[in-house]
């Protein structure tokens, strides 16, 4: 077995170790490289910034704990921004497995910003039906959620004053890790009930949502940990996303180096095989 | 019986399909009221579907345990975990926290489900790196193009990449906004047209596999 062959069949535990170290070391010793703001993240930020005080901001946390590292920092930044702007925040989830986590993040940020449940914000929780919940909210918000997550009746809540359905929402953002998520909110929500929509998603999903962004079906997109880090930079509050960017930088670079090495060995093996076949002929 | 099992569902599908396709274009209050009522039915059906799903899962794994099929131990673990979580969930009234104090259900959610799901997703990073090393090779021109595009996007999406190659950020944006968006849009249009065609076939009874029992 040649050296190239041996390297191509390297024990995968070595690769795991490299990736593990590339994740761990930057977290322990952060570098803090500057983060450039993309137009799609700025689109979300600028729209929230342009909303007048008391506008209705709907945040749908459509993800479960598997996507927490990427979408949790996005949720925290968006909530901080919305509360700072004194918007009326209506939070909910379409993913039953994410309900507890969504409640925690909304309550935690609201407490940090001195906001009161029922007056400044409401967490509606989860309701069965998947995408049908969006249509139901579009027709009658109180029919879809007669009570909030804590069991308090939604009708008569000060935060929901003047809101009958999704047509009364000024801006909605879905932080989606799959279906139902951003696409469902466009198809079943924005298209019929005409509210402005933005999106947040995992890094893997982001390329799939660019057609919606380019056509104006969503006015901005926060993609993965990078998007969350950009938003943290925009609101000027460093969080877990900015802390994680050095680790992501290092792992990306490690994967690129590994792919280049693998291709170098692959081409050297192919050249050897060609030379051998020529000499054999 | 065949009338109830075949003709009635086909008739319901035909009527509801046509009525609700038309409803989208009729903003009359009566039409909107009808949609409001039907979406409530959908939510109720959604609730039942959840119960049906859980009972089906119970049935499948009960059979595996009874027959002692390969991997029946995992089914047993699933059974115990599910029953335990349901019991504790009911006991905690479905709440993870009451007045800021974590319930037993909340403990299961925060210290079992959250780290388990997080771990599963985190492991992916290791396997992606290993798979990329083993199989991401420029075997053909197409593979080489894919490889170069992937490297540019990976560099352009992280601060270190933009620091080392300043142009990678703009190049990555161009790949995502122009090349990726146009190809994705073409796929989306194709999928949407296929969905429309399938919906028409279902509404007019040409596609009946959703009724079960195969084609007649």
Interface residues (C-beta under 8 A of the other chain):
Chain A: X8 X10 X12 X15 X16 X18 X19 X20 X23 X33 X34 X35 X36 X38 X39 X64 X65 X66 X67 X68 X69 X97 X100 X101 X103 X104 X127 X128 X129 X130 X132 X133 X135 X136 X139 X140 X143 X144 X192 X203 X206 X207 X208 X210 X211 X213 X214 X215 X224 X226 X245 X246 X248 X249 X250 X251 X252 X253 X254 X255 X256 X258 X259 X261 X262 X263 X266 X267
Chain B: X24 X32 X35 X36 X39 X40 X42 X43 X45 X46 X47 X49 X50 X96 X97 X106 X109 X110 X113 X114 X115 X116 X117 X118 X120 X121 X122 X125 X126 X128 X129 X130 X132 X133 X134 X136 X137 X138 X147 X150 X151 X154 X155 X157 X158 X159 X160 X161 X162 X163 X169 X173 X176 X177 X180 X181 X184 X185 X188
